[in-house]
Amino acid sequence: MTDTVGLVGLGFIGASIGERLLDTGEPPVVLDVVPERVAALVAAGAVAAASARDLAARCDVVLVCVQTDQQCLDLVTGPEGLLTAARPGSVIAVLSTISPHTIDALAAASATVGVDLLEVPMAGQGAKSIADASMFVLAGGDDAVLERCRPTLERFSQVIATGPLGSGAALKLAHNVMVYVSRIGALEAVELARAAGVRDGLVAELTGQTGTLSEQSSVWLDIYEARRLGRSDPVLDANMVTAADLYAKDLGHAVALGAELGVDLAASAAAIPFADQIYLVRDHAHGKG
């Protein structure tokens, strides 16, 4: 029998996962704090849950796609959270990028009620990678639990087994260090060239030809240039605020993990204050988590 899949968190990436699940099998049970997001997926065939408890009681595998560590903790372990109604033997798979310590806390709480926890943070190019299933999930946890969830995960991603719980979070943070710190280099390169009178676009053209500019940075640079020229809209503005918060959160987690392990991530620490500049977000205070 096919597992009943729940999905909590229908933001930019979560909504794309929901759409992909609808295209590849049984409809998911969905939940979000924004009713309009739920309604959009229900109109396409998904099933709405009334609450986290309701969703957990219905589902064999629950995908968690919220933004911060605290949101994960509240959703899973809170007084009305998933663990208050989750079935013994069910699995909570956390797609969010959070710290290894938070993964440990979620796993310990889940184990007390017979629920398995899997960490599956994502690496790719956002909704585009979900749509064509080229997204990677970095799966840390028990091998048997992963194999149980693999059919669900492969509906929208490619699975990389990373080892025990915490290894997926560490790999994702290392991945994001490379992505985010490289954007500082790209930003400084284009602004230096512009100030020196170099034709706009020539830095990207050259570094793309030499292989210096990654595909990730190229996509970001296109967005940066469009926003610099005033080409934006309220939806993109909101997405960039979220992106700036996640940039600061993820680099903060990476720096903290490095400090615990005796690794000085000086460039990552220096990059954190540039979050708003990278995404051209004005008058913005970063969210917590």
C-alpha positions in Angstrom: 0.0 0.0 0.0 1.1 3.6 -0.7 2.0 5.7 2.3 -0.3 8.6 3.0 1.9 11.7 2.7 1.4 14.9 4.6 3.1 18.2 3.8 3.4 21.1 6.2 4.6 24.4 4.9 3.4 25.6 1.5 5.7 28.5 0.8 7.6 28.9 -2.5 9.3 25.5 -2.2 6.6 23.7 -0.3 3.9 24.6 -2.8 6.1 23.3 -5.6 6.6 20.0 -3.7 2.8 19.8 -3.2 2.2 20.3 -7.0 4.8 17.7 -7.8 3.2 15.2 -5.4 -0.1 15.8 -7.0 1.5 15.0 -10.4 3.2 11.8 -9.3 0.8 9.8 -7.1 -1.7 10.0 -4.4 -2.7 13.5 -3.3 -1.0 14.8 -0.2 -2.6 16.1 3.0 -1.5 19.7 3.3 -1.3 22.4 6.0 -0.1 26.0 6.1 -0.7 29.1 8.3 -1.8 30.9 5.1 -5.2 29.6 4.1 -4.9 30.8 0.6 -1.9 28.5 0.0 -3.9 25.5 1.2 -6.9 26.5 -0.9 -4.7 26.7 -4.1 -3.4 23.1 -3.6 -6.8 21.8 -2.6 -8.2 23.2 -5.8 -5.6 21.1 -7.6 -6.6 18.0 -5.8 -4.8 18.0 -2.4 -6.5 17.3 0.9 -6.7 20.0 3.6 -5.8 19.2 7.2 -7.6 21.1 9.9 -4.5 21.2 12.2 -1.1 19.7 12.7 -2.7 17.1 14.9 -5.3 16.2 12.2 -2.6 15.9 9.6 -0.4 13.7 11.8 -3.3 11.4 12.6 -3.9 10.8 8.9 -0.4 10.4 7.5 2.3 7.7 7.4 5.0 10.2 6.3 4.9 13.9 7.1 7.2 16.3 5.2 8.1 19.4 7.1 9.0 22.4 5.0 9.0 25.4 7.3 11.7 28.0 7.6 13.3 28.1 11.0 14.5 25.9 13.8 11.9 27.3 16.2 9.1 26.7 13.7 10.2 23.1 13.4 10.3 22.6 17.1 6.9 24.2 17.6 5.3 22.2 14.8 6.7 18.9 15.9 6.9 19.1 19.7 4.5 21.9 20.6 1.3 21.3 22.7 -0.7 21.0 19.5 2.1 19.6 17.4 2.5 16.6 15.2 3.7 14.3 18.0 0.5 14.7 19.9 -1.3 12.6 17.3 1.3 11.0 15.1 1.0 7.2 14.7 3.7 5.0 16.2 5.8 3.8 13.3 5.1 6.9 11.2 8.0 9.1 9.9 8.6 12.8 10.1 10.9 14.0 7.4 12.3 17.5 7.9 13.1 19.3 4.7 14.1 22.5 6.4 17.7 23.7 6.8 18.2 23.6 10.5 21.0 23.0 12.9 22.2 19.5 13.9 21.3 20.2 17.5 17.7 20.9 16.5 17.6 17.6 14.5 18.8 15.8 17.7 16.1 17.4 19.8 13.4 16.5 17.3 14.6 12.9 17.0 14.7 12.5 20.8 11.2 13.8 21.2 9.9 11.7 18.3 11.4 8.5 19.7 9.4 8.9 23.0 6.2 8.3 21.1 7.5 5.7 18.6 7.9 8.0 15.6 10.9 8.0 13.4 12.6 11.2 12.3 14.6 11.7 9.1 16.4 14.8 8.0 16.2 15.6 4.3 17.4 19.2 3.7 17.3 20.2 0.0 20.0 21.4 -2.4 19.1 22.6 -5.9 17.6 25.5 -7.8 14.4 26.0 -6.0 11.1 25.4 -7.6 12.7 24.6 -10.9 14.5 21.6 -9.4 11.3 20.4 -7.7 9.4 20.6 -11.0 11.9 18.3 -12.9 12.9 16.2 -9.8 16.5 17.4 -10.1 16.4 18.6 -6.5 18.7 16.7 -4.1 17.7 15.7 -0.6 20.5 15.1 1.8 19.1 12.2 3.9 20.5 11.6 7.3 19.1 9.0 9.6 18.5 5.3 10.0 18.9 3.3 6.7 15.7 1.4 7.2 13.7 4.7 7.8 15.2 6.2 4.7 14.3 3.2 2.5 10.8 3.4 3.9 10.6 7.1 2.8 12.6 6.8 -0.4 9.5 6.2 -2.7 8.0 9.4 -1.4 11.2 11.5 -1.6 11.9 10.3 -5.2 8.6 11.7 -6.3 10.2 15.1 -6.2 14.0 14.7 -5.7 17.1 12.7 -6.0 18.2 11.1 -2.7 21.8 11.3 -1.3 22.2 9.2 1.9 24.6 11.2 4.1 24.9 8.9 7.2 23.5 9.3 10.7 21.2 12.1 11.9 23.0 15.4 11.8 25.1 14.6 8.8 22.5 15.9 6.4 22.2 19.2 8.2 26.0 19.5 8.2 26.3 18.8 4.5 23.5 21.3 3.7 25.2 24.0 5.8 28.5 23.3 4.0 26.7 23.5 0.7 25.2 26.9 1.6 28.5 28.3 2.8 29.8 27.8 -0.8 26.7 29.2 -2.4 26.3 32.2 -0.2 29.9 33.3 0.2 30.4 33.0 -3.5 27.6 35.6 -4.0 29.7 38.1 -2.1 32.4 37.6 -4.6 30.0 38.0 -7.5 28.5 41.1 -6.0 31.8 42.8 -5.4 33.1 41.8 -8.9 30.1 43.3 -10.8 30.1 46.5 -8.6 33.9 47.0 -9.1 33.6 46.6 -12.8 30.6 48.9 -13.0 32.4 51.6 -11.1 35.4 51.3 -13.4 33.2 51.8 -16.5 33.0 48.2 -17.7 29.9 47.4 -19.7 27.1 45.9 -17.6 26.9 42.1 -18.2 30.5 41.7 -19.2 31.6 40.3 -15.8 28.9 37.6 -16.0 29.7 36.9 -19.6 33.4 36.4 -19.0 33.1 34.5 -15.7 30.5 32.3 -17.3 32.8 31.4 -20.1 35.7 30.7 -17.9 33.6 28.5 -15.5 34.2 30.9 -12.6 30.5 31.9 -12.3 28.5 29.0 -11.0 25.0 28.3 -12.3 23.6 29.1 -8.8 25.4 32.5 -8.8 24.3 33.2 -12.3 20.7 32.8 -11.5 21.1 35.0 -8.4 23.0 37.6 -10.4 20.2 37.9 -12.9 17.8 38.6 -10.1 20.2 41.1 -8.5 20.6 43.0 -11.7 16.9 43.2 -12.4 16.2 44.4 -8.9 19.1 47.0 -9.1 17.3 48.4 -12.2 14.0 48.5 -10.4 12.4 45.6 -12.1 10.5 43.8 -9.3 7.1 43.1 -7.9 5.5 42.6 -4.5 5.8 38.8 -4.8 9.5 38.9 -5.6 10.1 41.5 -2.9 8.5 39.2 -0.4 10.6 36.3 -1.6 13.8 38.3 -1.3 13.0 39.2 2.3 12.6 35.5 3.0 15.8 34.7 1.1 17.8 37.3 3.1 16.5 35.8 6.4 17.4 32.3 5.3 20.9 33.5 4.1 21.6 35.0 7.5 20.1 32.0 9.4 22.0 29.3 7.5 25.4 31.1 7.6 24.8 31.7 11.3 24.2 28.0 11.9 27.3 27.2 9.8 29.5 29.6 11.8 28.2 28.2 15.1 28.8 24.6 14.0 32.3 25.5 12.9 33.1 27.1 16.2 32.0 23.9 18.0 34.2 21.8 15.7 37.2 24.1 15.9 36.8 25.4 12.3 37.0 29.1 11.9 34.6 30.1 9.1 35.8 33.7 8.9 34.5 34.4 5.4 31.0 33.1 6.4 30.9 35.2 9.5 32.0 38.3 7.5 29.3 37.5 4.8 26.3 37.5 7.2 25.9 41.3 7.4 25.6 41.5 3.6 22.3 39.5 3.5 20.1 42.6 2.7 22.6 43.9 0.2 22.8 40.6 -1.6 19.0 40.5 -2.1 18.5 44.3 -2.3 16.2 44.3 0.7 15.6 47.7 2.2 14.7 48.7 5.8 14.5 45.1 6.9 15.2 43.4 10.2 16.1 39.7 9.9 13.7 37.1 11.3 14.8 34.8 14.1 15.5 31.1 14.0 
